[in-house]
Amino acid sequence: MKNLVAGIDVDGIQTTFALVDEFGKIYAKGSFPTSDHKEFKNYVARIKEEIMALSGMLDIPHDISAIGIGAPNSNYYTGDIENAANLIWKGRLPLAQQLSAMFGNKPVVVTNDANAAAIGEMIYGGAKGMKHFAVVTLGTGLGSGIVVGGNVLYGHDGFAGELGHIKIVKENGRPCGCGRKGCLECYASSKGLRRTAVELLEGKNESTRLKNIPIEELTSKDIAFAAKAGDPVAKKAFEITGEYLGEALANLIALISPEAIFLSGGVANAKELILTPTKRAMEKNVMPLWKGKVKLTLSSLEYENAPILGAAALAIKEIQKKNTTVARRKIF
Ligand SMILES: [Zn+2]
């Protein structure tokens, strides 16, 4: 009997799920539009249905031992999603509890996608064997999963590790979704990169292929594409993004002294374009004590599957934790 876990990634648009083993091998995968269901309880029932259907299609004997979910604004301690701006259901949503009840009380754990990405890196990726590291996800926003002593830092209330909302610009900072101004994610994320490129386009008459794209249609992918082809304005936008990010990472190093920091998500998919300026700024700003010591690298998880692998790893980590607790009980 093969032991598998289900990994589920919830975002405002798609819900993606997969059956995965302890080595990160994906046995089956599927997705459906998150907003298909106006009622939250129907959404949870759909997740169960889809996972059962996926399981029914597998021709090897297997057991689903736990379920891990990466979801916005979700709280590892309570298992709830709390006031997620990007989801259609409002308030507190008891996702883990409802899904666990539907699966005969199997362990169901939730956390945000950046924490899931950190656990994914630890179980399947480049952070194997590391006890102190961080994963920074550069998507529409900026998320961070911080691992200290082998465990994700959840903090007092379950929401620790909001590197995206440290304030990095004091005067005339860009307005942030959190209601404040000048947060890191307004600068280092796909939205931030886009905004920086738009500002550069407004200020200069330099020849750039970005001028051929109507501003409202310009995406971070267009900027990456242009930068790869050597476009000076697009390259400059990545440079500026990397400067903000690198400076913030130098501060993060002073707080947690990590062995490594991994970049993942859409903007990180531009690879050296973002890695090089970020590294430069990080080394320039870090305390002498840590210069040249902290590895900054790209996530080694395959970009497309990283969110579901992170969620699956969350379930595996939970089983490992339970086994350790049981073993400890036997000793004492
Ligand atoms: Zn903010």
Residues whose N, C-alpha, C, O or C-beta is under 5 A from the ligand:
A	BS01	ZN	G164 H165 C176 G177 C178 C183
